[in-house]
Amino acid sequence: MNIIIPMAGMGKRMRPHTLTTPKPLVPVAGKPIVQRLVEDITRTCPEKVEEIAFIISPAFGKAVEDTLLHIAESLGAKGKICYQEVALGTAHALLAAADSLHGNVLIAFADTLFKASFEIDTQKDAIVWTQRVDDPSAFGVVKLGAGGEILDFVEKPAEFVSDQAIIGVYYFRDGERLRRELQRLIDENIMQKGEYFLTDAMDHMLKNGVRFYTDEVEEWLDCGNYGATVFTNQRILELKQDTEECLHETAVVENSVLIQPVYLGKNVTVRNSVVGPHVSLEANVTVSDSRVRNCMVGESSLLDGVHLHNSMIGKHVILKDQPREWSLGDFSTTA
């Protein structure tokens, strides 16, 4: 099994946090989003994951590439870096990893996390994972037959056809076939709004005999903007508190109250404060004389005398005496 993670987007909806850190490497409860994604996917695979290909922008740099390769190696897979130099859509991005499109392939876009207990059925031609949503008009959806097979893909339907939204995770038994279909879009210049889309390739495959099925995740967690990411951090803390170490042995808590679930990273210091619930403090954060709840705080930041909630604070931020809701990028200072 090969896993392909397209993640070359610049994360504009997550600015200012993505001005210095690619969105998939933003930490959620102590781990980068993309690490949580590949760990969850690997657990669902009934066979060994041989390779994890990360499709990135060349602008991300060597430190990001080294981090991604380490994530793959930690899961016993070979890591591979592929470049999408120009953003021309999902199909175009996947062709940047053309050499990895062979055999069983699982594709997952790196701005989503999910809770699921499924195991991939590798005997099926293709699987598209979905989540039931209240307003399907904002999503790509699948129209289903009586046996659970997919009859059609519909992008942002104006009229109701299905409430099963596509979450961005796909399995293909024949990676070579998918590669040919993606290349066909480029060769025949089949575009929508100036981009080449994976959905168009899948639609052509469906019409030519490939049998697509759906599998539903229990919960779909979006990391598309700062508000959604703060909520995802909340849910990850709730879901992982019994299975992950959430209080690093070097963390110091003095004259303070922790309201679980919380995550305290390496060398975190909390003094004279109330922290939680749903708070992640990354490495080397210091919190003093503060009340912090439902927040994400990046490494090496200082919170002093603040009442903070529903906020996302970047790295190396100094925040003092500010009782409000914040989305602050890295290296910010308030007075």
C-alpha positions as CSV (number, residue, x, y, z in Angstrom):
1,M,0.0,0.0,0.0
2,N,1.2,3.5,-0.9
3,I,-0.2,6.6,0.8
4,I,-0.2,9.9,-1.0
5,I,-0.7,13.2,0.9
6,P,-1.3,16.3,-1.2
7,M,-0.3,19.3,0.9
8,A,1.1,21.9,-1.4
9,G,-1.5,24.6,-0.6
10,M,-0.3,27.7,1.2
11,G,-3.2,27.6,3.7
12,K,-4.4,31.2,3.1
13,R,-7.5,30.7,5.3
14,M,-5.3,29.9,8.2
15,R,-3.2,33.1,8.0
16,P,-1.3,34.4,9.9
17,H,-0.4,31.0,11.3
18,T,0.6,29.6,7.9
19,L,2.9,32.5,7.0
20,T,5.8,30.7,8.8
21,T,4.4,27.1,9.1
22,P,2.7,25.0,6.4
23,K,-0.8,24.3,7.5
24,P,-0.4,20.5,7.7
25,L,2.5,21.0,10.2
26,V,0.5,23.1,12.6
27,P,0.4,21.1,15.8
28,V,-2.9,19.8,17.2
29,A,-2.5,18.5,20.8
30,G,1.2,18.0,20.4
31,K,1.4,16.5,16.9
32,P,1.3,18.1,13.5
33,I,-2.0,17.7,11.6
34,V,-0.3,15.6,8.9
35,Q,1.3,13.3,11.4
36,R,-2.1,12.6,13.0
37,L,-3.6,12.0,9.6
38,V,-1.0,9.4,8.4
39,E,-1.0,7.6,11.8
40,D,-4.8,7.2,11.7
41,I,-4.7,6.0,8.1
42,T,-1.9,3.6,8.7
43,R,-4.0,2.0,11.5
44,T,-6.8,1.3,9.0
45,C,-4.5,-0.4,6.5
46,P,-4.8,-4.2,6.5
47,E,-1.4,-4.5,4.8
48,K,2.0,-2.9,5.2
49,V,2.4,0.7,4.1
50,E,5.5,0.7,1.9
51,E,5.7,4.4,1.0
52,I,4.2,7.7,2.0
53,A,4.6,10.4,-0.6
54,F,4.1,14.0,0.5
55,I,3.2,16.5,-2.3
56,I,4.5,19.9,-1.2
57,S,5.5,23.3,-2.5
58,P,9.2,23.8,-3.1
59,A,8.9,26.9,-1.0
60,F,8.3,24.8,2.2
61,G,12.1,24.2,2.6
62,K,14.4,21.5,3.9
63,A,13.3,21.6,7.5
64,V,9.7,20.8,6.5
65,E,10.9,18.0,4.2
66,D,13.0,16.4,6.9
67,T,10.1,16.5,9.3
68,L,7.8,14.7,6.8
69,L,10.4,12.1,6.0
70,H,10.8,11.4,9.8
71,I,7.1,11.0,10.2
72,A,7.0,8.4,7.4
73,E,10.0,6.6,8.9
74,S,8.5,6.5,12.4
75,L,5.6,4.5,10.8
76,G,8.0,2.0,9.2
77,A,7.4,3.4,5.7
78,K,9.7,5.0,3.1
79,G,9.1,8.8,2.9
80,K,9.1,10.6,-0.4
81,I,9.0,14.3,-1.3
82,C,7.2,15.4,-4.4
83,Y,6.8,19.0,-5.7
84,Q,3.8,20.7,-7.1
85,E,5.3,23.9,-8.4
86,V,2.1,25.5,-9.7
87,A,-1.3,25.1,-8.1
88,L,-3.5,23.7,-10.9
89,G,-5.9,21.5,-8.9
90,T,-6.1,18.2,-7.2
91,A,-5.5,16.0,-10.2
92,H,-2.5,18.0,-11.2
93,A,-1.1,17.7,-7.7
94,L,-1.5,13.9,-7.6
95,L,0.5,13.6,-10.9
96,A,3.4,15.1,-9.0
97,A,3.5,11.8,-7.3
98,A,3.0,9.7,-10.5
99,D,5.8,7.3,-9.6
100,S,3.8,6.3,-6.4
101,L,0.6,5.7,-8.3
102,H,0.8,1.9,-8.6
103,G,-0.8,-1.0,-6.9
104,N,-3.0,-0.2,-3.9
105,V,-3.1,3.5,-3.3
106,L,-4.7,5.6,-0.5
107,I,-5.0,9.4,-1.0
108,A,-5.7,11.8,1.8
109,F,-5.7,15.6,1.6
110,A,-3.9,17.0,4.6
111,D,-6.4,19.5,6.0
112,T,-8.8,17.0,7.5
113,L,-8.7,14.6,10.4
114,F,-11.3,12.0,11.2
115,K,-12.5,9.5,13.8
116,A,-13.2,6.1,12.3
117,S,-13.1,2.4,13.1
118,F,-13.1,1.0,9.6
119,E,-10.6,-1.3,7.9
120,I,-9.9,-0.8,4.2
121,D,-11.4,-3.5,2.0
122,T,-8.6,-3.8,-0.6
123,Q,-10.8,-6.1,-2.8
124,K,-13.0,-3.2,-3.8
125,D,-12.1,-1.2,-6.9
126,A,-12.3,2.2,-5.2
127,I,-13.6,3.7,-1.9
128,V,-14.6,7.3,-1.2
129,W,-14.9,8.2,2.5
130,T,-17.8,10.4,3.4
131,Q,-19.6,12.1,6.3
132,R,-23.3,12.9,6.6
133,V,-23.8,16.7,6.7
134,D,-26.7,19.0,7.3
135,D,-26.1,21.3,4.3
136,P,-24.7,19.3,1.4
137,S,-24.9,22.3,-1.0
138,A,-21.4,23.4,0.3
139,F,-19.7,20.1,-0.5
140,G,-19.0,17.6,-3.1
141,V,-21.3,14.6,-2.5
142,V,-21.9,11.1,-3.7
143,K,-25.2,9.7,-4.9
144,L,-25.6,6.1,-3.7
145,G,-27.3,3.0,-5.0
146,A,-29.2,0.5,-2.9
147,G,-26.1,-1.7,-2.3
148,G,-23.9,1.2,-1.2
149,E,-22.2,1.6,-4.5
150,I,-21.6,5.2,-5.9
151,L,-23.8,6.1,-8.8
152,D,-22.6,9.7,-9.3
153,F,-20.4,12.5,-8.0
154,V,-22.1,15.8,-7.6
155,E,-20.2,19.0,-6.8
156,K,-22.0,21.5,-4.5
157,P,-25.6,20.4,-5.5
158,A,-28.1,23.3,-5.7
159,E,-30.9,20.7,-5.2
160,F,-30.7,17.8,-2.8
161,V,-29.2,14.6,-4.2
162,S,-27.4,13.2,-1.1
163,D,-26.2,14.3,2.3
164,Q,-23.0,12.2,2.1
165,A,-20.1,14.7,1.7
166,I,-16.7,13.7,0.4
167,I,-14.1,14.3,3.1
168,G,-10.9,14.0,1.0
169,V,-9.8,10.4,1.7
170,Y,-9.8,7.9,-1.2
171,Y,-8.7,4.3,-1.9
172,F,-7.9,2.9,-5.4
173,R,-7.0,-0.7,-6.0
174,D,-5.4,0.1,-9.3
175,G,-3.0,3.0,-8.9
176,E,-1.8,2.7,-12.5
177,R,-5.4,3.1,-13.8
178,L,-5.8,6.2,-11.8
179,R,-2.6,7.7,-13.1
180,R,-3.7,7.2,-16.7
181,E,-7.0,8.9,-15.9
182,L,-5.3,11.8,-14.3
183,Q,-2.9,12.2,-17.3
184,R,-5.9,12.1,-19.6
185,L,-7.2,15.2,-18.0
186,I,-4.0,17.0,-18.7
187,D,-3.6,15.6,-22.2
188,E,-7.2,16.6,-23.2
189,N,-7.1,19.8,-21.2
190,I,-10.2,18.9,-19.2
191,M,-10.4,21.7,-16.6
192,Q,-12.9,23.5,-14.4
193,K,-12.2,27.1,-13.5
194,G,-8.6,26.8,-14.6
195,E,-7.9,23.6,-12.6
196,Y,-7.7,19.8,-13.1
197,F,-9.9,17.9,-10.6
198,L,-9.6,14.4,-9.2
199,T,-13.4,14.2,-9.3
200,D,-13.4,14.5,-13.1
201,A,-11.0,11.5,-13.3
202,M,-13.2,9.5,-10.9
203,D,-16.3,10.3,-12.9
204,H,-14.7,9.0,-16.1
205,M,-13.6,5.9,-14.3
206,L,-17.1,5.3,-12.9
207,K,-18.6,5.6,-16.4
208,N,-16.1,3.1,-17.7
209,G,-16.7,0.2,-15.3
210,V,-14.8,1.0,-12.2
211,R,-17.0,0.3,-9.2
212,F,-16.8,2.9,-6.5
213,Y,-18.1,2.4,-2.9
214,T,-18.4,4.6,0.1
215,D,-17.5,4.2,3.7
216,E,-18.6,6.6,6.3
217,V,-16.4,8.0,9.0
218,E,-17.8,8.5,12.5
219,E,-16.6,12.1,12.8
220,W,-14.9,14.5,10.3
221,L,-12.7,17.2,11.8
222,D,-11.8,20.1,9.5
223,C,-8.6,22.1,9.9
224,G,-9.4,24.7,7.1
225,N,-9.4,27.8,9.2
226,Y,-8.4,28.9,12.7
227,G,-11.8,28.5,14.3
228,A,-12.3,25.0,12.9
229,T,-8.8,24.0,14.0
230,V,-9.4,25.2,17.6
231,F,-12.5,23.0,17.6
232,T,-10.5,20.1,16.1
233,N,-7.9,20.5,18.9
234,Q,-10.8,20.3,21.4
235,R,-12.1,17.0,19.9
236,I,-8.6,15.5,19.5
237,L,-7.9,16.1,23.2
238,E,-11.2,14.5,24.1
239,L,-10.6,11.5,21.9
240,K,-6.9,10.9,22.7
241,Q,-6.8,11.7,26.4
242,D,-6.9,8.0,27.3
243,T,-4.4,6.8,24.7
244,E,-1.8,9.5,24.4
245,E,0.6,11.0,26.9
246,C,-0.8,14.5,27.5
247,L,1.5,15.8,30.3
248,H,5.2,15.7,29.5
249,E,7.4,14.7,32.3
250,T,9.3,18.0,32.1
251,A,6.2,20.1,32.5
252,V,6.0,22.2,35.7
253,V,2.6,23.1,37.3
254,E,2.8,25.4,40.3
255,N,-0.1,26.7,42.4
256,S,-2.4,26.0,39.4
257,V,-5.5,24.0,38.4
258,L,-5.6,21.9,35.2
259,I,-9.1,21.2,34.0
260,Q,-8.9,18.1,31.7
261,P,-8.5,17.5,28.9
262,V,-5.3,19.5,28.4
263,Y,-1.9,18.9,26.7
264,L,1.3,20.2,28.2
265,G,4.4,19.7,26.0
266,K,8.1,19.6,26.9
267,N,9.3,22.2,29.4
268,V,5.9,23.9,29.7
269,T,5.5,26.0,32.9
270,V,2.1,26.9,34.4
271,R,2.1,29.1,37.5
272,N,-0.8,30.7,39.4
273,S,-3.2,29.9,36.6
274,V,-6.3,27.9,35.6
275,V,-5.7,26.0,32.4
276,G,-8.4,24.0,30.6
277,P,-10.5,22.4,29.5
278,H,-9.4,21.9,25.9
279,V,-6.0,23.6,26.0
280,S,-2.8,22.6,24.2
281,L,0.4,24.2,25.3
282,E,3.3,23.3,23.0
283,A,7.0,23.0,24.1
284,N,8.5,25.8,26.2
285,V,5.3,27.7,26.7
286,T,5.0,29.7,30.0
287,V,1.6,30.6,31.4
288,S,1.4,32.8,34.6
289,D,-1.4,34.5,36.5
290,S,-3.8,33.6,33.7
291,R,-7.1,31.8,32.9
292,V,-6.9,29.8,29.6
293,R,-9.6,27.6,28.1
294,N,-10.3,26.1,24.6
295,C,-7.0,27.4,23.2
296,M,-4.0,26.3,21.2
297,V,-0.6,27.9,22.1
298,G,2.5,27.5,20.0
299,E,5.9,26.7,21.2
300,S,8.0,29.2,23.2
301,S,5.1,31.6,23.8
302,L,4.5,33.6,27.0
303,L,1.1,34.3,28.4
304,D,1.1,36.6,31.5
305,G,-2.0,37.9,33.2
306,V,-4.4,37.0,30.4
307,H,-8.0,35.7,30.3
308,L,-7.9,33.7,27.0
309,H,-10.5,31.6,25.3
310,N,-11.4,30.2,21.9
311,S,-8.0,31.3,20.6
312,M,-5.0,30.2,18.5
313,I,-1.7,31.6,19.4
314,G,1.4,31.1,17.3
315,K,5.1,30.4,18.2
316,H,7.2,32.9,20.2
317,V,4.3,35.1,21.0
318,I,4.3,37.4,24.1
319,L,0.8,38.2,25.3
320,K,0.1,40.2,28.4
321,D,-3.0,41.6,30.1
322,Q,-5.3,41.0,27.2
323,P,-8.8,39.6,28.1
324,R,-10.2,38.7,24.7
325,E,-10.3,36.2,21.8
326,W,-7.2,36.0,19.6
327,S,-5.7,34.5,16.5
328,L,-2.1,35.6,16.7
329,G,0.7,34.5,14.3
330,D,4.2,33.7,15.2
331,F,6.5,36.2,16.9
332,S,3.7,38.6,17.8
333,T,3.9,40.8,20.9
334,T,1.1,42.7,22.6
335,A,1.5,45.7,24.9
